[in-house]
Amino acid sequence: MDILKFALIIVVTLFLSNVLKDIKPEFYRIPIFILSLYIFGNCVEMLQSGIDSLSNLIYLKNNFEYIAIFLKLLFISFTTDFLISLSDDDGNSALSGTIALFGRISMIAIVMPYALKLFSVIKEESLYGIS
């Protein structure tokens, strides 16, 4: 999922929640609940894609991919931190926990294939006694 699209959905939902709080206070939690379900669904989808990528490990050929991965992780980290702060300031601590979960799972999904490759190399070296 594109993190900018995700950020835009969260900002619009928080705005809608604040507008509903002024108009109909009993309904202002409904957009937050729907957004939480949406985030949970995307987390499940990302976990599924991470599990699928475990079976299709891609061997890296150059070091520029590592820089791209680092920049993706950095961008996700800063964006989720901003969104967590935004929802905490708005008074939605439950939503900020859900956003934090989404950020962590998306980072794990990006790093998982490379971590598994690293673990397989370490295992091969320990099996054959290469030092």
Contacts in CASP RR format, 6 or more apart in sequence:
PFRMAT RR
TARGET T0000
AUTHOR 0000-0000-0000
METHOD contacts of the structure
MODEL  1
MDILKFALIIVVTLFLSNVLKDIKPEFYRIPIFILSLYIFGNCVEMLQSG
IDSLSNLIYLKNNFEYIAIFLKLLFISFTTDFLISLSDDDGNSALSGTIA
LFGRISMIAIVMPYALKLFSVIKEESLYGIS
1 42 0 8 1.000
1 45 0 8 1.000
1 46 0 8 1.000
1 106 0 8 1.000
3 75 0 8 1.000
3 76 0 8 1.000
3 79 0 8 1.000
3 80 0 8 1.000
3 106 0 8 1.000
4 79 0 8 1.000
6 42 0 8 1.000
6 79 0 8 1.000
6 102 0 8 1.000
7 79 0 8 1.000
7 82 0 8 1.000
7 83 0 8 1.000
9 35 0 8 1.000
9 38 0 8 1.000
10 35 0 8 1.000
10 83 0 8 1.000
10 86 0 8 1.000
10 87 0 8 1.000
10 95 0 8 1.000
10 99 0 8 1.000
11 83 0 8 1.000
11 86 0 8 1.000
13 31 0 8 1.000
13 32 0 8 1.000
13 34 0 8 1.000
13 35 0 8 1.000
14 86 0 8 1.000
14 87 0 8 1.000
14 90 0 8 1.000
14 92 0 8 1.000
14 95 0 8 1.000
16 31 0 8 1.000
17 28 0 8 1.000
17 29 0 8 1.000
17 31 0 8 1.000
17 32 0 8 1.000
17 90 0 8 1.000
17 92 0 8 1.000
18 28 0 8 1.000
18 90 0 8 1.000
20 27 0 8 1.000
20 28 0 8 1.000
20 30 0 8 1.000
20 31 0 8 1.000
21 28 0 8 1.000
32 92 0 8 1.000
32 94 0 8 1.000
32 95 0 8 1.000
35 95 0 8 1.000
35 98 0 8 1.000
36 94 0 8 1.000
36 95 0 8 1.000
36 98 0 8 1.000
39 98 0 8 1.000
39 99 0 8 1.000
39 101 0 8 1.000
39 102 0 8 1.000
40 98 0 8 1.000
42 102 0 8 1.000
43 101 0 8 1.000
43 102 0 8 1.000
43 105 0 8 1.000
46 102 0 8 1.000
46 105 0 8 1.000
46 106 0 8 1.000
46 109 0 8 1.000
47 105 0 8 1.000
47 109 0 8 1.000
49 109 0 8 1.000
50 109 0 8 1.000
50 112 0 8 1.000
50 113 0 8 1.000
53 109 0 8 1.000
53 112 0 8 1.000
53 113 0 8 1.000
54 112 0 8 1.000
54 113 0 8 1.000
54 116 0 8 1.000
56 113 0 8 1.000
57 113 0 8 1.000
57 116 0 8 1.000
57 117 0 8 1.000
57 120 0 8 1.000
58 113 0 8 1.000
59 117 0 8 1.000
60 66 0 8 1.000
60 114 0 8 1.000
60 117 0 8 1.000
69 110 0 8 1.000
69 111 0 8 1.000
69 114 0 8 1.000
72 110 0 8 1.000
73 107 0 8 1.000
73 110 0 8 1.000
73 111 0 8 1.000
76 103 0 8 1.000
76 106 0 8 1.000
76 107 0 8 1.000
76 110 0 8 1.000
77 103 0 8 1.000
77 107 0 8 1.000
80 99 0 8 1.000
80 100 0 8 1.000
80 102 0 8 1.000
80 103 0 8 1.000
83 96 0 8 1.000
83 99 0 8 1.000
84 96 0 8 1.000
84 97 0 8 1.000
84 99 0 8 1.000
84 100 0 8 1.000
85 96 0 8 1.000
87 93 0 8 1.000
87 95 0 8 1.000
87 96 0 8 1.000
87 99 0 8 1.000
88 96 0 8 1.000
124 130 0 8 1.000
125 131 0 8 1.000
END
